[in-house]
Amino acid sequence: MRRFITIVLSALLVIAILTPAEAQSEQRRGASGAPLPRFAIIKPDRARMRVGPGFNYATKWIYKKPGLPVEITEEYSVWRQVRDADGTEGWMHVSVLSSVRNAMVAPWLRTDKDVPFLDIKAQQDDSARDVATIQPGAIVFMKDCDGTWCEVETSGITGYMHQNDLWGVYPDEVFR
């Protein structure tokens, strides 16, 4: 019985020691030390997505749109597993990615004929005047987000959009 109590107390001690360390690392980190998942953009006007993390893997897709946002979901050495707004997943070399924050405007509405445009507002208020309208699927540069609204820029126009209308930022994410 004494041995059993010693084992149980030892196990509880180990759990007590490990739990605070796990609580401190709330967010998962990749090999680079950066948080996972996170958003990035494709830098060049021609970037290959591969089926695996290496140049010897077949090309799955070639992206020809610089600034396109992707979500980094995993890391392996200098390779990043990414997912685009359509859900296509594969591996890209770190050299074709940037931590600049762009977003795609409501890509899930691209085929919805009832929503041809979304509004960019002058202020963080639904009743504020519209400074522009933008099509679903368009790319905007994100200056900052407060968890509800994002300040965006496109074609020299700056304004605000609802954060939940953008793919390239997480719900409730705040950044400057």
C-alpha positions in Angstrom: 0.0 0.0 0.0 2.8 2.4 0.8 4.4 1.7 -2.6 1.1 2.5 -4.3 0.8 5.8 -2.5 4.3 6.7 -3.4 3.6 6.0 -7.1 0.4 8.0 -7.1 2.1 10.9 -5.3 5.0 10.8 -7.8 2.6 10.8 -10.7 0.7 13.8 -9.3 4.0 15.6 -8.8 5.0 15.1 -12.5 1.6 16.3 -13.7 1.8 19.4 -11.4 5.2 20.2 -12.9 4.2 19.7 -16.5 0.9 21.4 -16.5 2.2 25.0 -16.0 4.7 24.6 -18.8 1.9 23.4 -21.1 -0.3 26.3 -20.1 2.4 28.8 -21.0 2.7 27.5 -24.5 -0.9 28.2 -25.5 -0.1 28.4 -29.1 1.6 25.7 -31.1 5.0 26.7 -32.6 6.7 25.5 -35.8 10.3 24.6 -36.4 11.0 28.3 -37.0 9.6 29.3 -33.6 6.7 31.1 -35.3 3.1 30.3 -34.2 1.1 27.7 -36.1 -1.3 28.2 -37.8 -0.6 31.7 -39.2 -1.2 33.6 -42.4 1.3 34.7 -45.0 1.3 35.8 -48.6 2.8 34.5 -51.8 5.6 36.9 -52.9 6.5 36.2 -56.5 4.3 36.1 -59.6 5.1 32.4 -60.1 5.2 30.1 -57.0 5.0 26.3 -56.9 3.0 24.4 -54.4 4.4 20.9 -54.1 2.9 17.6 -52.8 5.7 17.2 -50.3 8.4 19.3 -48.5 11.2 19.2 -51.1 12.1 20.2 -54.6 12.1 16.5 -55.6 8.3 16.4 -55.0 5.9 16.9 -57.8 4.3 20.3 -58.4 0.7 20.3 -57.4 -0.2 23.9 -58.3 1.5 27.0 -59.7 0.3 30.3 -58.3 0.5 33.4 -60.5 -1.0 36.0 -58.2 1.5 37.8 -55.9 0.0 38.9 -52.7 -2.3 35.9 -52.5 -2.9 35.0 -48.8 -2.2 31.4 -47.6 -2.4 29.8 -44.2 0.7 28.1 -42.9 -0.4 25.0 -41.1 2.9 23.1 -40.6 6.7 23.6 -41.0 9.5 21.2 -42.0 12.9 22.8 -42.3 12.6 25.5 -45.0 9.3 24.2 -46.2 5.8 25.4 -45.2 2.6 23.4 -45.5 0.0 25.8 -46.7 -3.7 26.0 -47.5 -5.2 28.5 -49.8 -8.7 30.1 -49.6 -10.2 27.3 -51.7 -8.8 24.6 -49.3 -6.0 23.4 -51.5 -3.1 22.2 -49.4 0.5 21.5 -50.3 4.1 22.6 -49.5 5.9 25.8 -50.5 9.5 26.9 -50.0 9.9 29.6 -47.4 11.5 31.9 -50.0 8.2 32.4 -51.9 6.3 33.4 -48.7 6.1 36.7 -46.8 4.7 37.6 -43.4 3.0 40.7 -44.9 -0.8 40.5 -44.2 -3.2 40.5 -47.1 -6.7 39.1 -47.1 -9.1 37.8 -49.7 -12.5 39.4 -49.5 -15.2 36.8 -48.7 -14.0 34.1 -51.1 -17.0 31.9 -50.1 -19.3 34.5 -51.8 -17.5 34.5 -55.2 -20.3 32.4 -56.8 -23.2 34.0 -55.0 -25.0 36.2 -57.5 -27.0 37.9 -54.6 -23.8 39.4 -53.2 -21.9 41.0 -56.1 -20.0 43.6 -53.8 -19.1 44.2 -50.2 -18.7 47.7 -48.7 -15.5 49.3 -47.5 -16.5 51.8 -44.8 -15.0 55.2 -43.9 -15.1 54.3 -40.2 -15.5 51.2 -38.0 -19.3 51.5 -38.1 -22.0 49.9 -40.2 -23.7 53.3 -40.6 -20.5 55.0 -41.9 -20.4 56.1 -45.5 -19.0 53.7 -48.1 -15.7 54.7 -49.5 -15.7 51.8 -52.0 -17.3 48.5 -52.9 -15.3 45.5 -53.6 -16.0 42.1 -55.2 -15.7 38.8 -53.3 -12.3 37.2 -54.1 -10.5 40.5 -54.4 -7.2 40.9 -52.5 -6.8 43.8 -49.9 -3.7 44.8 -47.8 -4.5 44.7 -44.1 -3.1 47.5 -42.0 -4.5 46.3 -38.7 -7.4 44.5 -37.1 -9.1 45.0 -33.8 -10.9 41.7 -33.5 -14.1 43.0 -35.2 -13.0 45.5 -38.0 -9.9 45.5 -40.2 -8.4 48.6 -41.8 -7.7 47.7 -45.4 -6.2 49.3 -48.4 -6.8 48.6 -52.1 -6.1 50.6 -55.2 -5.1 53.6 -53.1 -8.4 53.5 -51.1 -8.2 53.0 -47.3 -11.2 52.0 -45.2 -12.7 49.4 -42.9 -14.3 46.0 -43.4 -15.8 43.5 -41.0 -13.1 41.1 -40.0 -15.4 38.1 -40.6 -15.7 39.1 -44.3 -12.0 38.5 -44.8 -10.0 35.3 -45.4 -6.5 35.9 -44.1 -7.2 36.9 -40.5 -8.6 34.7 -37.7 -11.8 35.5 -35.9 -11.1 37.9 -33.0 -7.4 38.2 -34.0 -5.9 41.6 -33.1 -2.7 43.0 -34.8 -1.2 46.3 -35.7 
